[in-house]
Amino acid sequence: MNRVILIFLIIAAIALSGCAGDKAAELLDTAKFEELQNNKEHAIQLYEEIVKNYPDSEHAKKAKERLAELKTGQ
């Protein structure tokens, strides 16, 4: 039940961030969702896209942190 609520909240966050027009935030939310779905490879791709396309954003900083953790197996 808690997982269903968490997934719903993440989907809502993705939808709201898309409305704001912030593509980096949308990608970050989607990457986090992919992690929750145990889709590590796609999450890594999304985090790398954020770092490449939005290098000076706060989202890129968060994406780099997640990439470091995912790539070291934590």
Secondary structure, DSSP 8 states (H G I E B T S, - for coil): -HHHHHHHHHHHHHHHHHHTT-HHHHHHHHHHHHHHTT-HHHHHHHHHHHHHH-TTSHHHHHHHHHHHHHHHT-
